[in-house]
Amino acid sequence: MADISDAPGRGGPAVIDERSLPLRERKRLRTRRALAATALRLFTADGFEATTLERLVEEAEVSKSTFFRAFPAKEAVGIEAEAEVWTAYTAALDRRRPDGVILDELRDALTGVAAALDPDWDRRYVATRRLILTAPALLAYVDHYRTGIERQVVACLAGKLGLDGDDMRLQVLAELTTTAWSVAARDWVRDDARGGRDHLIRRLQGAFAAIPAGLHLRASGEG
C-alpha cells in the first residue's frame, strides 16, 4: 500500500518515501506485503477454502504468531488489496479539514487515495475481487469490513462537524461513498482494469456525480 500523508493545504493525500519510516515499521510492511502476495497467489491457484493457514505461513516463511500480528484472520489477508483502499481513505479523512459540501470532501478523499495506490495495485485488486466472488466467506468478510469502515467515517465526520453520530445524513453519506466505489470499480474489474487507474478514477468521479443527479431524476408521468 502506498503510504500517504498530508499535502499542503487541506490535507489531500501525497505519496511519501517509505525509507523515511522507522526500520521496524518498514519490516512490518514488508512482512504484511509478503503474506498478502503469497495468500493471493495460493488462494487464486488452489481456492480460499482449500488453502490452509498452515500452508500459507509455510510458503511465506513466517510463524502463525507473525501472521496474526499482521492480520486478524485468514479472510483479512485475502482482501488486502480491498483493505488498502479503505485504510488509506479513513486515514485521509482523519487528516482533512472539511470545507464545503461533505459529499465532495468524501469524493476528493477517495479519488485522491485511488490515485496514490502503488502501480501494482490494479492487478492485485482485479485478482482479489475475482477471488472474492469464488469464496462466500470472503464476500461476507468484505461486507462486514466495509460496514466497519462506514462506521469509522460516520464517527470521523461527526467529530469534525460537531454532529451526533446517529445523524442519518452522515450514515447515508458514508454508505453512498462505498456504493459509489462499488459501482465505479465493478465494470473496471470485469474489463480487467482496461484504461488503467485513470479510467477507474473517472468512473469514480462519475459515480459521485450521479448521486445528486439521480436524486433529481424524474419520470414524465406519461404513458
C-alpha positions as CSV (number, residue, x, y, z in Angstrom):
1,M,0.0,0.0,0.0
2,A,1.3,3.4,-0.8
3,D,1.7,5.4,2.3
4,I,0.1,8.8,2.2
5,S,0.4,12.0,4.3
6,D,-0.9,15.5,4.3
7,A,-0.3,17.5,1.2
8,P,-0.1,21.3,1.5
9,G,-3.4,22.9,2.0
10,R,-6.5,21.0,3.1
11,G,-4.9,17.6,3.8
12,G,-5.0,15.7,0.5
13,P,-3.1,12.5,0.0
14,A,0.5,12.5,-1.2
15,V,2.9,9.6,-1.6
16,I,5.8,9.6,0.8
17,D,9.1,7.7,0.7
18,E,8.8,4.6,2.8
19,R,12.5,4.9,3.6
20,S,11.5,7.7,5.9
21,L,9.7,5.2,8.1
22,P,11.4,3.6,11.1
23,L,13.1,0.3,10.4
24,R,10.6,-1.7,12.5
25,E,7.7,-0.2,10.5
26,R,9.4,-1.0,7.2
27,K,9.9,-4.6,8.2
28,R,6.3,-4.8,9.3
29,L,5.1,-3.6,6.0
30,R,7.4,-6.0,4.1
31,T,6.0,-8.9,6.1
32,R,2.5,-7.8,5.5
33,R,3.0,-7.5,1.8
34,A,4.8,-10.8,1.5
35,L,1.9,-12.5,3.3
36,A,-0.7,-10.8,1.1
37,A,1.1,-11.7,-2.1
38,T,1.6,-15.3,-1.0
39,A,-2.1,-15.5,0.0
40,L,-3.4,-14.1,-3.3
41,R,-1.2,-16.5,-5.3
42,L,-2.3,-19.6,-3.3
43,F,-5.9,-18.6,-3.0
44,T,-6.2,-17.9,-6.7
45,A,-4.4,-21.1,-7.7
46,D,-6.0,-23.6,-5.2
47,G,-9.0,-21.8,-3.7
48,F,-9.5,-19.9,-0.5
49,E,-11.1,-22.8,1.4
50,A,-8.6,-25.4,0.2
51,T,-5.6,-23.3,1.3
52,T,-4.9,-23.8,5.0
53,L,-3.3,-21.2,7.2
54,E,-0.5,-23.6,7.9
55,R,0.4,-23.8,4.2
56,L,0.2,-20.1,3.8
57,V,2.6,-19.3,6.6
58,E,4.9,-22.1,5.5
59,E,5.0,-20.6,2.0
60,A,5.6,-17.1,3.3
61,E,8.2,-18.4,5.7
62,V,6.7,-16.8,8.8
63,S,5.2,-18.2,12.0
64,K,1.5,-18.2,12.8
65,S,2.1,-15.6,15.6
66,T,3.7,-13.3,13.0
67,F,0.7,-13.8,10.7
68,F,-1.7,-12.8,13.5
69,R,0.3,-9.7,14.3
70,A,-0.3,-8.6,10.7
71,F,-3.8,-9.9,10.1
72,P,-6.7,-10.7,12.4
73,A,-7.9,-13.6,10.2
74,K,-7.3,-15.7,7.1
75,E,-10.1,-13.8,5.4
76,A,-8.3,-10.5,6.1
77,V,-5.2,-11.4,4.2
78,G,-7.4,-12.5,1.3
79,I,-8.9,-9.0,0.9
80,E,-5.7,-6.9,1.5
81,A,-6.0,-5.1,-1.9
82,E,-9.5,-4.0,-0.9
83,A,-8.4,-3.1,2.6
84,E,-5.6,-0.9,1.3
85,V,-8.2,1.4,-0.3
86,W,-10.3,1.9,2.8
87,T,-7.5,2.1,5.3
88,A,-6.0,4.9,3.3
89,Y,-9.4,6.5,2.8
90,T,-10.2,6.7,6.5
91,A,-6.7,8.0,7.2
92,A,-7.1,10.7,4.6
93,L,-10.4,11.7,6.1
94,D,-8.9,12.0,9.5
95,R,-6.4,14.5,8.2
96,R,-8.8,16.6,6.1
97,R,-10.2,19.9,7.3
98,P,-13.8,19.9,5.9
99,D,-14.7,23.0,4.0
100,G,-17.8,22.8,1.8
101,V,-20.1,20.1,0.6
102,I,-19.3,16.9,2.6
103,L,-20.1,14.6,-0.3
104,D,-17.4,16.5,-2.3
105,E,-15.0,16.0,0.6
106,L,-15.6,12.3,0.6
107,R,-15.2,12.1,-3.2
108,D,-11.9,14.0,-3.1
109,A,-10.5,11.9,-0.3
110,L,-11.4,8.6,-2.1
111,T,-10.2,9.7,-5.6
112,G,-7.0,11.0,-4.1
113,V,-6.4,7.7,-2.4
114,A,-7.1,5.8,-5.6
115,A,-4.5,7.9,-7.4
116,A,-1.9,7.3,-4.8
117,L,-2.1,3.5,-4.6
118,D,1.0,1.7,-5.8
119,P,1.2,0.8,-9.5
120,D,0.8,-2.9,-8.9
121,W,-2.5,-2.4,-7.0
122,D,-4.6,-2.6,-10.2
123,R,-3.5,-6.1,-10.9
124,R,-3.9,-7.2,-7.3
125,Y,-7.3,-5.6,-6.9
126,V,-8.7,-7.2,-10.0
127,A,-7.4,-10.6,-8.8
128,T,-8.8,-10.0,-5.3
129,R,-12.3,-9.1,-6.5
130,R,-12.4,-12.1,-8.7
131,L,-11.3,-14.3,-5.8
132,I,-13.9,-12.8,-3.6
133,L,-16.6,-13.9,-6.0
134,T,-15.5,-17.6,-5.6
135,A,-15.5,-17.6,-1.8
136,P,-18.6,-16.8,0.2
137,A,-16.5,-16.4,3.4
138,L,-14.5,-13.6,1.7
139,L,-17.6,-11.9,0.3
140,A,-19.2,-11.9,3.8
141,Y,-15.9,-10.6,5.3
142,V,-15.8,-7.7,2.8
143,D,-19.3,-6.7,3.6
144,H,-18.5,-6.8,7.3
145,Y,-15.3,-4.9,6.7
146,R,-17.0,-2.1,4.7
147,T,-19.7,-1.7,7.4
148,G,-16.9,-1.1,9.9
149,I,-15.3,1.5,7.6
150,E,-18.7,3.2,7.2
151,R,-18.9,3.4,11.0
152,Q,-15.4,4.9,11.2
153,V,-16.4,7.5,8.6
154,V,-19.5,8.5,10.5
155,A,-17.6,8.9,13.7
156,C,-14.9,10.9,12.0
157,L,-17.4,13.3,10.3
158,A,-19.5,13.6,13.5
159,G,-16.4,14.7,15.4
160,K,-15.3,17.2,12.7
161,L,-18.7,18.7,12.1
162,G,-20.0,18.7,15.7
163,L,-22.9,16.4,14.9
164,D,-24.3,13.4,16.7
165,G,-23.1,10.0,15.5
166,D,-26.7,8.9,15.0
167,D,-27.3,11.7,12.4
168,M,-28.8,9.8,9.5
169,R,-27.2,12.3,7.0
170,L,-23.7,11.1,8.0
171,Q,-24.7,7.4,7.7
172,V,-26.2,7.9,4.3
173,L,-23.2,9.8,3.1
174,A,-20.8,7.1,4.4
175,E,-22.8,4.3,2.6
176,L,-23.1,6.3,-0.6
177,T,-19.4,6.6,-0.8
178,T,-18.8,2.8,-0.6
179,T,-21.6,2.3,-3.0
180,A,-20.0,4.8,-5.5
181,W,-16.8,2.9,-5.3
182,S,-18.6,-0.4,-5.9
183,V,-20.4,0.9,-8.9
184,A,-17.2,2.5,-10.4
185,A,-15.0,-0.5,-9.8
186,R,-17.4,-3.2,-10.9
187,D,-17.1,-2.8,-14.7
188,W,-13.5,-1.8,-14.4
189,V,-12.7,-5.1,-12.7
190,R,-14.8,-7.0,-15.2
191,D,-12.9,-5.4,-18.1
192,D,-9.5,-6.4,-16.4
193,A,-8.7,-2.8,-15.4
194,R,-8.9,-1.6,-19.0
195,G,-7.9,2.0,-19.2
196,G,-5.8,1.8,-16.1
197,R,-6.1,3.8,-12.9
198,D,-7.2,7.0,-14.8
199,H,-10.2,5.2,-16.1
200,L,-11.2,4.0,-12.6
201,I,-10.9,7.5,-11.2
202,R,-13.0,8.9,-14.0
203,R,-15.6,6.3,-13.3
204,L,-15.5,7.1,-9.6
205,Q,-16.0,10.8,-10.2
206,G,-18.9,9.9,-12.5
207,A,-20.4,7.7,-9.8
208,F,-20.3,10.6,-7.3
209,A,-21.8,13.0,-9.9
210,A,-24.6,10.6,-10.4
211,I,-25.7,10.8,-6.8
212,P,-27.2,14.3,-6.9
213,A,-28.2,13.8,-10.5
214,G,-30.1,10.7,-9.5
215,L,-31.9,12.4,-6.7
216,H,-33.4,14.9,-9.2
217,L,-34.3,12.3,-11.8
218,R,-38.0,12.5,-12.7
219,A,-40.4,10.4,-14.6
220,S,-42.6,12.1,-17.2
221,G,-45.8,10.5,-15.9
222,E,-46.9,9.9,-19.5
223,G,-48.0,6.5,-20.9
